[in-house]
Amino acid sequence: MTQTRMVDTGSTELLCEIRDRVAIITMNRPEARNALSDQLTPALRAMIASCGDDPEVGALLITGSGDAFCAGGDVKGMGAAGSKSERSVEDRIADLQDKQRRLTGALVALRKPTIAALPGPAVGAGLSIALACDLRIAAQSAFISTAYAQIGLSGDYGITWLLTRLVGTSFARELLFGSERIDAARCEAIGLVNRVTPDARLRAESFQWARKLAHGPAAAFGLMKDNLADALRLDFLTCLDNEASRLIQASLTDDHRAAVKAFIEQRAARAMPES
């Protein structure tokens, strides 16, 4: 029987449970469509870091409670933030830079597979969080929107970098300039999400996907993510050299030896603990 370990996130606005090597992290403000807040966002940063370091966690599954993934920043709070005028522009920039690096920056850098499961809308910075994950699965009723143009902002949490690499510069410009709602079917067609599933099946299918990855070769996944990161910024021959180095590193792991043995014996390999 699969055991579930509940994790104290420090806030009721974020839930976390570890089940069968999957950390299920749930943004829990359903009354606000899981919009980011001064309680939810720091807790989310802390859980990403904690689960990334936890040897009992093989994959992260990030989702939202109710019928939304995350509505992004609290727009009503933006209009009421009188404290902004008391801080210098430089301080506000440095603060946001730090917060971004410890949220979507940390997600992109994580050496474990990450999946975003979208039960509903992913908007603004909430969309950035989804795009910062390795993979995305959406309910049929879900949609995305950049939304920044609607409130006169230019984008944050890596939205421009992430969109450009996923769908190309032309689609990225359309999505950012237009702020239109893009339904799940079109998201899948243009590569913003990997899979679309009936609403009632989202949680089960996203967990099964995450569980499969969580029991996969942890060291090899980390090295794959290094290779994929290189592919975005380095020339082909350098990538070739780095792939060679990392493949040899992977060949020395217990994961590799166990997988080869299982292949020869025609049975499934069992994941080894992350070293």
Secondary structure, DSSP 8 states (H G I E B T S, - for coil): ---EEEE--SSTTEEEEEETTEEEEEE--GGGTT---TTHHHHHHHHHHHHHH-TT-SEEEEEESTT-SB--S-HHHHHH-GGGGGS-HHHHHHHHHHHHHTTHHHHHH-SS-EEEEESS-EETHHHHHHHHSSEEEEETT-EEE--GGGGT----TTHHHHHHHHHHHHHHHHHHHH---EEHHHHHHHTS-SEEE-GGGHHHHHHHHHHHHHTS-HHHHHHHHHHHHHHTTS-HHHHHHHHHHHHHHHHTSHHHHHHHHHHHTTS--------
